[in-house]
Amino acid sequence: MNISVLRTQQELIDWRDAQDAQIAFVPTMGGLHSGHCQLIKTANSSCFNEKTVVVVSIFVNPLQFGPKEDFTQYPRTLEEDIQIASEAGANALWVPSIDQVFPNGTDSHFKIEVPTKLQAHLCGSFRKGHFDGVATVVMHLLKFIQPTYLFLGEKDWQQLVILRELIKDLKLPVKVIGVATLRDINGLAFSSRNIYLSKSEKEQAIALPQALAKAAKNANEAKVCDLKEIRSSLEKKGLEVEYVDIVDPHQLQPTTKQHFSLLAAAVHCGKTRLIDHTFLMSRKPIVAIDGPAGAGKSTVTKAFAKKLGLLYLDTGAMYRAVAWLIKQKGIDPKDTVEVK
């Protein structure tokens, strides 16, 4: 597939204005991997059958790196990224310089300040200013690209929640779509920083998804999640634990409710920082699908339930059966006592 590689604002504007389609946007910092491919492929297939083009940005954002973090060492593999994005189905790759995104320097532009509530815990409590930097640069990228859809990975869950709230709060005409975390054969979440891991460190790192998966299984069996036990199990594998916390998935505030909560962790494996999360549910989720008659609700719901291992309940058939029984017994539908 041919891909347009754009390097300036004007090239992006010219490309954008030439499109007779809605735009799906996948922001990245490069170092593309299978997780990014999943985002691009999902963007190509999830836009309600409307004509869509996918643009991927590669911009290593200096605003989201702390003083001792790896901005200068962050993977920069442009030629490989162009090939990967093209094969995944991207139509354009925008690779702006810092001057293209922040003319006259980052200090010459307004910056977004993320509400304290959304970044007081998890990564936000350890990476001061990180999410302010993320929100600021994403606003600039959205301004230039003007997409209909924004596709983000669920691996960076706190980032996903913050950007979703930012777009909602500012009433931007962009629909945010989260894409499930993609993992390798051992369960390790794909990340650009995984290339830093040695073979032995990758074997160590697997302890993180394994510990989270065990906790999720325990929660499903109504067992209390023991954060100290999880931390201890990770440390025994040689991982330096930054945090292991349980929060509300949407408010990002600490919670003790395990019927639906987010268990998230950040660890250091050697010099590499890794994050991951899972959802704790003491019961399987309840999913309701509604729509007009003949839209295919039953077909979709059956397939969905089978895929996720959920109990399928056809409420339409249930209500019809109740109506038939009421009619058979000659009950007045207005008589609520008899109907019950």
C-alpha positions as CSV (number, residue, x, y, z in Angstrom):
1,M,0.0,0.0,0.0
2,N,1.3,3.5,-0.9
3,I,1.6,5.8,2.1
4,S,2.0,9.6,2.1
5,V,4.8,10.7,4.4
6,L,4.2,14.2,5.5
7,R,6.7,16.3,7.4
8,T,5.3,19.9,7.5
9,Q,2.1,21.5,8.5
10,Q,1.5,22.6,5.0
11,E,2.0,19.1,3.6
12,L,-0.5,17.8,6.2
13,I,-3.0,20.5,5.3
14,D,-2.7,19.9,1.6
15,W,-3.1,16.1,2.1
16,R,-6.1,16.6,4.5
17,D,-7.9,19.0,2.2
18,A,-7.5,16.6,-0.7
19,Q,-9.4,13.8,1.1
20,D,-13.0,13.0,0.2
21,A,-13.4,11.0,3.4
22,Q,-13.5,11.2,7.2
23,I,-10.2,11.0,9.0
24,A,-9.3,8.4,11.6
25,F,-6.2,9.5,13.7
26,V,-3.7,7.3,15.5
27,P,-1.2,9.3,17.5
28,T,2.1,7.6,18.4
29,M,5.7,8.4,19.4
30,G,7.1,6.0,16.9
31,G,8.9,2.7,17.6
32,L,5.8,1.1,16.0
33,H,5.0,-2.5,16.9
34,S,2.1,-5.0,16.7
35,G,0.0,-2.9,19.2
36,H,0.2,0.1,16.9
37,C,-0.7,-2.1,13.9
38,Q,-3.8,-3.2,15.8
39,L,-4.8,0.4,16.3
40,I,-4.3,1.2,12.6
41,K,-6.2,-1.9,11.5
42,T,-9.1,-1.2,13.9
43,A,-9.2,2.4,12.6
44,N,-9.6,1.0,9.1
45,S,-12.4,-1.3,10.0
46,S,-14.4,0.4,12.7
47,C,-15.8,3.6,11.2
48,F,-19.3,2.6,10.5
49,N,-18.7,1.7,6.8
50,E,-18.1,5.3,6.0
51,K,-15.2,6.2,3.7
52,T,-12.3,6.7,5.9
53,V,-8.6,7.4,5.6
54,V,-6.1,6.7,8.5
55,V,-3.4,9.1,9.4
56,V,-0.7,8.1,11.9
57,S,1.5,10.7,13.6
58,I,5.0,10.1,14.9
59,F,6.1,12.8,17.3
60,V,8.3,12.2,20.3
61,N,6.7,14.8,22.6
62,P,9.3,16.5,24.8
63,L,6.6,17.8,27.2
64,Q,5.7,14.4,28.5
65,F,9.2,13.4,29.6
66,G,10.6,14.2,33.0
67,P,14.1,15.5,33.7
68,K,15.5,12.0,34.3
69,E,13.4,10.2,31.7
70,D,14.4,8.7,28.3
71,F,13.6,11.5,25.8
72,T,16.9,11.4,24.0
73,Q,17.0,7.6,24.0
74,Y,13.4,6.9,23.1
75,P,13.3,4.6,20.0
76,R,13.4,6.5,16.7
77,T,13.1,4.1,13.8
78,L,11.4,6.1,11.1
79,E,12.2,3.9,8.1
80,E,10.9,0.8,9.9
81,D,7.9,2.8,11.1
82,I,7.0,3.9,7.6
83,Q,7.0,0.2,6.4
84,I,5.0,-1.0,9.4
85,A,2.4,1.7,9.1
86,S,2.0,1.2,5.4
87,E,1.6,-2.6,5.8
88,A,-1.0,-2.1,8.6
89,G,-3.1,0.1,6.3
90,A,-2.3,3.7,7.1
91,N,-2.9,6.2,4.4
92,A,-0.6,8.9,5.7
93,L,2.2,9.2,8.2
94,W,2.8,12.7,9.7
95,V,6.3,13.1,11.1
96,P,6.5,16.8,12.3
97,S,9.5,18.3,14.0
98,I,9.2,20.1,17.3
99,D,9.2,23.4,15.4
100,Q,6.3,22.3,13.3
101,V,4.2,21.4,16.3
102,F,5.4,24.2,18.5
103,P,6.7,27.1,16.4
104,N,9.1,29.4,18.4
105,G,9.4,26.6,21.0
106,T,7.2,24.9,23.6
107,D,7.3,27.9,25.9
108,S,5.6,30.1,23.3
109,H,2.3,28.2,23.5
110,F,-0.5,27.7,25.9
111,K,-0.4,24.4,27.8
112,I,-3.2,22.1,29.1
113,E,-3.4,21.5,32.8
114,V,-5.1,18.2,33.5
115,P,-7.4,18.2,36.6
116,T,-5.6,17.0,39.7
117,K,-8.4,14.4,40.3
118,L,-7.4,12.6,37.1
119,Q,-3.7,12.4,37.7
120,A,-3.3,12.2,41.4
121,H,-2.9,8.5,41.3
122,L,-1.3,5.7,39.2
123,C,1.3,7.1,36.7
124,G,0.3,10.7,37.4
125,S,1.5,10.6,41.0
126,F,5.0,9.5,39.9
127,R,5.4,11.4,36.6
128,K,4.6,15.0,37.5
129,G,3.5,17.0,34.5
130,H,3.5,14.0,32.2
131,F,-0.2,14.1,31.4
132,D,-0.2,17.8,31.1
133,G,2.3,17.3,28.3
134,V,0.3,14.5,26.7
135,A,-2.9,16.6,26.7
136,T,-1.2,19.6,25.3
137,V,0.4,17.9,22.4
138,V,-2.7,15.9,21.5
139,M,-4.7,19.1,21.4
140,H,-2.1,20.5,18.9
141,L,-2.2,17.4,16.8
142,L,-6.0,17.4,16.7
143,K,-6.0,21.0,15.7
144,F,-3.8,20.2,12.7
145,I,-5.4,16.9,11.6
146,Q,-9.0,17.7,12.4
147,P,-10.1,14.0,12.6
148,T,-13.5,12.5,13.1
149,Y,-12.1,9.6,15.1
150,L,-9.2,9.3,17.6
151,F,-7.9,5.8,18.2
152,L,-6.0,5.1,21.5
153,G,-4.6,2.0,23.0
154,E,-6.2,0.8,26.3
155,K,-2.7,-0.2,27.6
156,D,-2.2,3.5,28.6
157,W,-5.6,3.5,30.5
158,Q,-5.0,6.6,32.5
159,Q,-4.0,8.5,29.4
160,L,-7.1,7.2,27.5
161,V,-9.4,8.4,30.3
162,I,-7.8,11.8,30.5
163,L,-7.9,12.4,26.8
164,R,-11.5,11.2,26.6
165,E,-12.5,13.6,29.4
166,L,-10.5,16.5,27.8
167,I,-12.3,16.1,24.5
168,K,-15.7,15.7,26.3
169,D,-15.1,18.8,28.4
170,L,-14.1,21.0,25.5
171,K,-16.9,19.5,23.3
172,L,-14.5,18.7,20.5
173,P,-16.2,17.0,17.5
174,V,-14.0,13.9,17.8
175,K,-15.0,10.4,18.8
176,V,-12.5,8.6,21.0
177,I,-12.3,4.9,20.5
178,G,-10.2,2.7,22.8
179,V,-8.6,-0.4,21.4
180,A,-7.8,-3.4,23.7
181,T,-4.2,-4.1,24.8
182,L,-2.4,-6.5,22.4
183,R,0.0,-8.9,24.1
184,D,2.7,-11.3,22.9
185,I,2.5,-15.1,23.3
186,N,3.7,-14.8,26.9
187,G,1.1,-12.2,27.8
188,L,3.5,-9.2,27.9
189,A,1.8,-6.0,26.6
190,F,3.4,-4.7,23.5
191,S,5.3,-1.4,24.1
192,S,7.9,0.6,22.2
193,R,10.1,0.3,25.3
194,N,10.1,-3.5,25.1
195,I,13.1,-3.2,22.8
196,Y,15.2,-2.2,25.8
197,L,14.6,-5.5,27.5
198,S,17.2,-8.2,27.3
199,K,16.2,-11.8,26.9
200,S,16.5,-12.5,30.6
201,E,14.6,-9.2,31.4
202,K,11.7,-10.3,29.2
203,E,11.4,-13.5,31.2
204,Q,11.3,-11.4,34.4
205,A,8.8,-8.9,32.9
206,I,6.3,-11.7,32.3
207,A,5.7,-11.8,36.0
208,L,3.7,-8.5,35.7
209,P,0.9,-9.7,33.4
210,Q,0.9,-13.1,35.2
211,A,0.3,-11.4,38.6
212,L,-2.5,-9.2,37.2
213,A,-4.2,-12.2,35.5
214,K,-4.1,-14.2,38.8
215,A,-5.6,-11.2,40.6
216,A,-8.4,-11.0,38.0
217,K,-9.1,-14.7,38.3
218,N,-9.2,-14.4,42.1
219,A,-11.6,-11.5,41.9
220,N,-13.9,-13.5,39.6
221,E,-14.0,-16.1,42.3
222,A,-14.9,-13.4,44.9
223,K,-11.5,-13.5,46.6
224,V,-10.2,-10.2,48.0
225,C,-7.3,-8.7,46.0
226,D,-4.2,-8.5,48.2
227,L,-2.0,-5.6,46.9
228,K,0.8,-6.5,49.3
229,E,0.9,-10.0,48.0
230,I,1.0,-8.8,44.4
231,R,3.8,-6.4,45.2
232,S,5.8,-9.1,47.0
233,S,5.4,-11.6,44.1
234,L,6.7,-9.0,41.6
235,E,9.7,-8.1,43.8
236,K,10.6,-11.8,44.2
237,K,10.9,-11.9,40.4
238,G,13.4,-9.0,40.5
239,L,11.1,-6.2,39.5
240,E,11.2,-2.8,41.2
241,V,7.6,-1.9,41.9
242,E,6.6,1.7,41.4
243,Y,3.0,1.2,42.3
244,V,0.2,-1.4,42.5
245,D,-3.2,0.2,43.0
246,I,-6.9,-0.4,42.6
247,V,-8.9,2.5,41.3
248,D,-12.3,3.3,39.8
249,P,-11.8,2.8,36.0
250,H,-13.5,6.0,35.0
251,Q,-12.8,8.4,38.0
252,L,-9.3,7.1,38.6
253,Q,-9.8,7.3,42.3
254,P,-8.9,4.6,44.9
255,T,-11.8,2.2,45.5
256,T,-12.5,-0.9,47.6
257,K,-15.3,-2.0,45.2
258,Q,-14.2,-5.1,43.4
259,H,-17.4,-5.8,41.5
260,F,-15.8,-3.6,38.8
261,S,-12.5,-1.8,39.3
262,L,-9.1,-1.3,37.7
263,L,-6.0,-3.0,39.0
264,A,-2.9,-1.2,37.6
265,A,0.8,-1.5,38.1
266,A,4.0,0.1,37.1
267,V,7.4,-1.6,37.5
268,H,11.0,-1.2,36.5
269,C,12.6,-4.2,34.8
270,G,16.3,-3.3,34.7
271,K,16.2,0.3,33.3
272,T,12.9,-0.2,31.5
273,R,9.6,1.1,32.9
274,L,6.6,-1.1,32.2
275,I,2.9,-0.5,32.9
276,D,0.0,-2.8,32.7
277,H,-3.5,-3.2,34.1
278,T,-6.5,-5.5,34.3
279,F,-10.1,-5.2,35.4
280,L,-11.4,-6.8,38.6
281,M,-14.9,-8.1,38.3
282,S,-16.6,-10.3,40.9
283,R,-19.2,-11.2,38.3
284,K,-19.4,-11.3,34.5
285,P,-20.4,-8.0,33.0
286,I,-24.0,-7.2,31.9
287,V,-24.1,-5.9,28.3
288,A,-27.3,-4.4,26.8
289,I,-27.6,-4.0,23.1
290,D,-30.5,-1.9,21.7
291,G,-31.6,-0.7,18.4
292,P,-34.4,-0.5,15.8
293,A,-36.3,-3.5,14.6
294,G,-34.5,-5.6,12.0
295,A,-31.1,-4.0,12.8
296,G,-29.5,-7.4,13.7
297,K,-29.5,-7.1,17.4
298,S,-30.0,-10.8,18.1
299,T,-27.4,-11.9,15.6
300,V,-24.8,-9.4,17.0
301,T,-25.6,-10.2,20.6
302,K,-25.4,-14.0,20.1
303,A,-22.0,-13.6,18.5
304,F,-20.8,-11.2,21.2
305,A,-22.0,-13.4,24.1
306,K,-20.3,-16.4,22.5
307,K,-17.0,-14.5,22.0
308,L,-16.9,-13.3,25.6
309,G,-18.4,-16.4,27.2
310,L,-21.4,-14.5,28.5
311,L,-25.0,-15.8,29.1
312,Y,-27.2,-14.7,26.2
313,L,-30.7,-13.5,27.0
314,D,-33.1,-12.5,24.1
315,T,-35.3,-10.0,25.9
316,G,-37.4,-9.5,22.8
317,A,-38.3,-13.1,22.8
318,M,-38.8,-13.0,26.6
319,Y,-41.3,-10.2,26.4
320,R,-43.1,-11.8,23.5
321,A,-43.4,-15.0,25.5
322,V,-44.8,-13.0,28.5
323,A,-47.3,-11.3,26.2
324,W,-48.4,-14.6,24.7
325,L,-48.9,-16.1,28.2
326,I,-51.0,-13.1,29.4
327,K,-53.2,-13.4,26.3
328,Q,-53.5,-17.2,26.7
329,K,-54.7,-16.7,30.3
330,G,-57.1,-13.9,29.4
331,I,-55.4,-11.4,31.8
332,D,-56.0,-7.7,31.3
333,P,-52.6,-6.2,30.4
334,K,-53.6,-3.1,32.4
335,D,-54.0,-5.3,35.6
336,T,-50.5,-5.0,37.0
337,V,-51.2,-7.3,39.9
338,E,-52.4,-10.1,37.7
339,V,-49.6,-9.6,35.2
340,K,-47.1,-10.0,38.0
